[in-house]
Amino acid sequence: MGTGLFSLNGFVAEGLRDQGELRKGIANLLVVLQARPFTLTDAARERITTCRDNDALDRWFRRALTATTLDEVFGEEQGDSGEPKPEGPST
């Protein structure tokens, strides 16, 4: 059995992987938004950089490719807060 970072298993490895995915998603979204003709407000930047929901970041990224406004990116009508969705069965 190997040692080092790449031999980690279980929840520690998952946590590190999830953190890496979040950072990558945040960075990619910011790059796309900065390349588009949007004025990225401090509030929008904070919303993105504090987001902990990979699914929301992915949705925002895909929308940012074609959106004409930041409102279209964030899709408020769909309830994209950037907060992780609760796990387990819904009631």
MARBA-3410 file (N, C-alpha, C, O; in Angstrom, 1 decimal):
91
0.8,-1.2,0.0,0.0,0.0,0.0,0.9,1.2,0.0,1.8,1.3,0.8 ~ 0.6,2.2,-0.9,1.4,3.4,-1.0,1.1,4.4,0.1,0.1,4.3,0.9 ~ 1.9,5.4,0.2,1.7,6.4,1.2,1.6,7.7,0.4,1.9,7.8,-0.8 ~ 1.2,8.7,1.1,1.1,10.1,0.5,-0.3,10.5,0.2,-1.2,9.7,0.4 ~ -0.4,11.6,-0.4,-1.7,12.2,-0.7,-2.6,11.3,-1.6,-3.8,11.2,-1.5
-1.9,10.7,-2.6,-2.7,10.0,-3.6,-3.2,8.6,-3.1,-4.0,8.0,-3.9 ~ -2.8,8.2,-2.0,-3.3,6.9,-1.4,-4.4,7.1,-0.4,-4.8,6.1,0.2 ~ -4.8,8.3,-0.2,-5.9,8.6,0.8,-7.2,8.0,0.3,-7.5,8.0,-0.9 ~ -7.9,7.4,1.2,-9.2,6.8,0.9,-10.2,7.4,1.9,-9.9,8.0,2.9 ~ -11.5,7.2,1.6,-12.6,7.5,2.5,-12.9,9.0,2.5,-12.7,9.7,1.5
-13.5,9.4,3.6,-14.0,10.8,3.7,-13.0,11.8,3.6,-13.3,12.9,3.1 ~ -11.7,11.6,4.0,-10.7,12.6,3.8,-10.4,12.9,2.4,-10.4,14.0,2.0 ~ -10.3,11.8,1.6,-10.0,12.0,0.2,-11.2,12.6,-0.5,-11.0,13.5,-1.4 ~ -12.4,12.2,-0.1,-13.6,12.9,-0.7,-13.7,14.3,-0.4,-14.0,15.1,-1.3 ~ -13.4,14.7,0.8,-13.4,16.1,1.2,-12.4,16.9,0.4,-12.7,18.0,-0.1
-11.2,16.4,0.2,-10.2,17.1,-0.6,-10.6,17.2,-2.0,-10.4,18.3,-2.6 ~ -11.1,16.2,-2.6,-11.6,16.2,-3.9,-12.7,17.2,-4.1,-12.8,18.0,-5.1 ~ -13.7,17.2,-3.2,-14.8,18.2,-3.2,-14.3,19.6,-3.2,-14.8,20.5,-3.9 ~ -13.3,19.9,-2.3,-12.8,21.2,-2.2,-12.1,21.6,-3.5,-12.3,22.7,-3.9 ~ -11.4,20.7,-4.1,-10.7,21.0,-5.4,-11.7,21.3,-6.5,-11.5,22.2,-7.3
-12.8,20.5,-6.5,-13.9,20.7,-7.5,-14.5,22.1,-7.3,-14.8,22.8,-8.2 ~ -14.8,22.4,-6.0,-15.4,23.8,-5.7,-14.5,24.9,-6.2,-14.9,25.8,-6.9 ~ -13.2,24.8,-5.9,-12.2,25.8,-6.3,-12.2,25.9,-7.8,-12.1,27.0,-8.4 ~ -12.2,24.8,-8.5,-12.1,24.8,-10.0,-13.4,25.4,-10.6,-13.3,26.2,-11.5 ~ -14.5,25.0,-10.0,-15.8,25.5,-10.5,-15.9,27.0,-10.3,-16.4,27.8,-11.2
-15.5,27.5,-9.2,-15.5,29.0,-8.9,-14.6,29.7,-9.8,-14.9,30.7,-10.4 ~ -13.3,29.2,-10.0,-12.4,29.8,-10.9,-12.9,29.9,-12.3,-12.7,30.9,-13.0 ~ -13.4,28.8,-12.8,-13.9,28.7,-14.2,-15.0,29.7,-14.4,-15.1,30.4,-15.4 ~ -16.0,29.7,-13.5,-17.1,30.6,-13.6,-16.6,32.1,-13.6,-17.1,32.9,-14.4 ~ -15.7,32.4,-12.7,-15.2,33.8,-12.7,-14.5,34.2,-14.0,-14.7,35.3,-14.5
-13.8,33.3,-14.6,-13.1,33.5,-15.9,-14.1,33.8,-17.0,-14.0,34.7,-17.8 ~ -15.1,32.9,-17.1,-16.2,33.1,-18.1,-16.9,34.5,-17.9,-17.1,35.2,-18.9 ~ -17.3,34.8,-16.7,-18.0,36.0,-16.5,-17.1,37.3,-16.8,-17.6,38.3,-17.3 ~ -15.8,37.2,-16.5,-15.0,38.3,-16.7,-14.7,38.5,-18.3,-14.4,39.6,-18.7 ~ -14.8,37.4,-19.0,-14.7,37.4,-20.5,-15.9,37.9,-21.2,-15.8,38.4,-22.3
-17.1,37.9,-20.5,-18.3,38.3,-21.1,-18.5,39.8,-20.8,-17.8,40.4,-19.9 ~ -19.4,40.5,-21.4,-19.6,41.9,-21.2,-20.5,42.2,-20.0,-21.5,43.0,-20.1 ~ -20.2,41.5,-18.9,-21.0,41.8,-17.6,-20.1,42.7,-16.7,-18.9,42.7,-16.8 ~ -20.8,43.4,-15.9,-20.2,44.1,-14.8,-20.4,43.2,-13.6,-21.5,43.1,-13.0 ~ -19.3,42.6,-13.1,-19.4,41.6,-12.0,-19.4,42.4,-10.7,-18.4,43.0,-10.3
-20.5,42.5,-10.0,-20.6,43.3,-8.8,-19.9,42.5,-7.7,-19.6,41.3,-7.7 ~ -19.6,43.3,-6.6,-19.0,42.6,-5.4,-20.0,41.6,-4.9,-19.5,40.5,-4.4 ~ -21.2,41.8,-4.9,-22.2,40.9,-4.3,-22.2,39.6,-5.2,-22.3,38.5,-4.6 ~ -22.2,39.7,-6.5,-22.1,38.5,-7.4,-20.8,37.8,-7.2,-20.8,36.5,-7.1 ~ -19.7,38.5,-7.1,-18.4,37.8,-6.8,-18.4,37.1,-5.5,-18.0,35.9,-5.4
-19.0,37.7,-4.5,-19.1,37.0,-3.2,-20.0,35.8,-3.2,-19.7,34.8,-2.6 ~ -21.1,35.9,-3.9,-22.0,34.8,-4.0,-21.3,33.6,-4.7,-21.5,32.5,-4.3 ~ -20.5,33.9,-5.7,-19.8,32.8,-6.4,-18.7,32.2,-5.5,-18.6,31.0,-5.4 ~ -17.9,33.1,-4.9,-16.7,32.6,-4.2,-17.1,31.9,-2.8,-16.3,31.2,-2.3 ~ -18.3,32.2,-2.4,-18.8,31.5,-1.1,-19.7,30.3,-1.4,-20.1,29.6,-0.5
-20.0,30.1,-2.7,-20.9,28.9,-3.0,-20.2,27.6,-2.7,-19.0,27.4,-2.9 ~ -21.0,26.7,-2.1,-20.5,25.4,-1.7,-21.3,24.3,-2.4,-21.3,23.1,-1.9 ~ -21.9,24.6,-3.5,-22.8,23.7,-4.2,-22.2,23.5,-5.6,-22.4,24.4,-6.5 ~ -21.6,22.4,-5.9,-21.0,22.1,-7.2,-22.0,22.2,-8.3,-21.7,22.6,-9.4 ~ -23.2,21.6,-8.0,-24.3,21.6,-9.0,-24.7,23.0,-9.4,-24.9,23.3,-10.6
-24.8,23.9,-8.4,-25.2,25.3,-8.7,-24.1,26.0,-9.5,-24.3,26.7,-10.5 ~ -22.8,25.8,-9.2,-21.7,26.4,-9.9,-21.7,25.9,-11.4,-21.5,26.6,-12.3 ~ -22.0,24.6,-11.6,-22.1,24.0,-12.9,-23.2,24.7,-13.7,-23.0,25.0,-14.9 ~ -24.4,24.8,-13.1,-25.5,25.5,-13.8,-25.1,26.9,-14.1,-25.4,27.3,-15.3 ~ -24.6,27.6,-13.2,-24.2,29.0,-13.4,-23.2,29.1,-14.6,-23.3,30.0,-15.4
-22.2,28.2,-14.6,-21.2,28.2,-15.6,-21.8,28.0,-17.0,-21.5,28.8,-17.9 ~ -22.7,27.0,-17.1,-23.3,26.8,-18.4,-24.2,27.9,-18.8,-24.2,28.3,-20.0 ~ -24.9,28.5,-17.9,-25.7,29.7,-18.3,-24.9,30.9,-18.7,-25.3,31.6,-19.5 ~ -23.7,31.0,-18.0,-22.9,32.2,-18.3,-22.3,32.2,-19.7,-22.0,33.2,-20.2 ~ -22.3,31.0,-20.3,-21.8,31.0,-21.7,-22.7,31.7,-22.7,-22.2,32.2,-23.7
-24.0,31.7,-22.4,-24.9,32.3,-23.4,-25.8,33.5,-22.8,-26.5,34.1,-23.5 ~ -25.7,33.7,-21.5,-26.6,34.6,-20.8,-26.3,36.1,-21.3,-25.2,36.4,-21.7 ~ -27.3,36.9,-21.2,-27.1,38.3,-21.6,-27.1,39.2,-20.3,-26.8,40.4,-20.4 ~ -27.5,38.6,-19.2,-27.5,39.4,-17.9,-27.0,38.4,-16.8,-27.1,37.2,-16.9 ~ -26.6,39.0,-15.7,-26.2,38.2,-14.5,-27.5,37.5,-13.9,-27.4,36.4,-13.4
-28.6,38.2,-14.0,-29.8,37.6,-13.5,-30.1,36.2,-14.3,-30.6,35.3,-13.6 ~ -29.8,36.2,-15.5,-30.0,34.9,-16.3,-29.0,33.9,-15.8,-29.3,32.7,-15.8 ~ -27.8,34.3,-15.4,-26.8,33.3,-14.9,-27.3,32.7,-13.7,-27.2,31.5,-13.5 ~ -27.7,33.5,-12.7,-28.0,33.0,-11.4,-29.4,32.4,-11.3,-29.7,31.6,-10.4 ~ -30.3,32.7,-12.3,-31.6,32.0,-12.4,-32.4,32.0,-11.1,-32.8,30.9,-10.6
-32.6,33.2,-10.5,-33.3,33.3,-9.2,-34.6,32.5,-9.2,-35.0,32.0,-8.2 ~ -35.3,32.5,-10.4,-36.6,31.9,-10.4,-36.5,30.4,-10.2,-37.5,29.7,-9.9 ~ -35.3,29.8,-10.3,-35.1,28.4,-10.1,-34.6,28.1,-8.7,-34.3,26.9,-8.4 ~ -34.4,29.1,-7.9,-34.0,28.9,-6.5,-32.5,28.5,-6.3,-32.2,27.8,-5.4 ~ -31.6,29.0,-7.2,-30.2,28.7,-7.1,-29.5,29.6,-6.1,-29.1,30.7,-6.5
-29.5,29.2,-4.9,-28.9,30.0,-3.8,-27.4,29.8,-3.7,-26.7,30.7,-3.2 ~ -26.9,28.7,-4.2,-25.5,28.3,-4.0,-25.2,27.6,-2.7,-24.1,27.2,-2.5 ~ -26.3,27.3,-1.9,-26.2,26.5,-0.7,-26.3,25.1,-1.1,-27.1,24.7,-2.0 ~ -25.5,24.2,-0.4,-25.7,22.8,-0.7,-27.1,22.3,-0.4,-27.7,22.7,0.5 ~ -27.6,21.4,-1.2,-28.9,20.8,-1.0,-28.8,19.8,0.1,-27.8,19.1,0.2
-29.8,19.7,0.9,-29.8,18.7,2.0,-29.8,17.3,1.5,-30.4,17.0,0.4 ~ -29.0,16.5,2.1,-29.0,15.1,1.7,-30.1,14.3,2.4,-30.6,14.7,3.4 ~ -30.4,13.1,1.7,-31.4,12.3,2.3,-32.7,12.5,1.6,-32.9,13.3,0.8 ~ -33.7,11.7,2.1,-35.0,11.8,1.5,-35.7,13.2,1.8,-35.6,13.7,2.9 ~ -36.4,13.7,0.8,-37.1,14.9,1.0,-38.5,14.6,1.5,-39.1,13.6,1.2
-39.0,15.6,2.3,-40.3,15.4,2.9,-41.3,16.2,2.3,-42.5,16.2,2.7
END
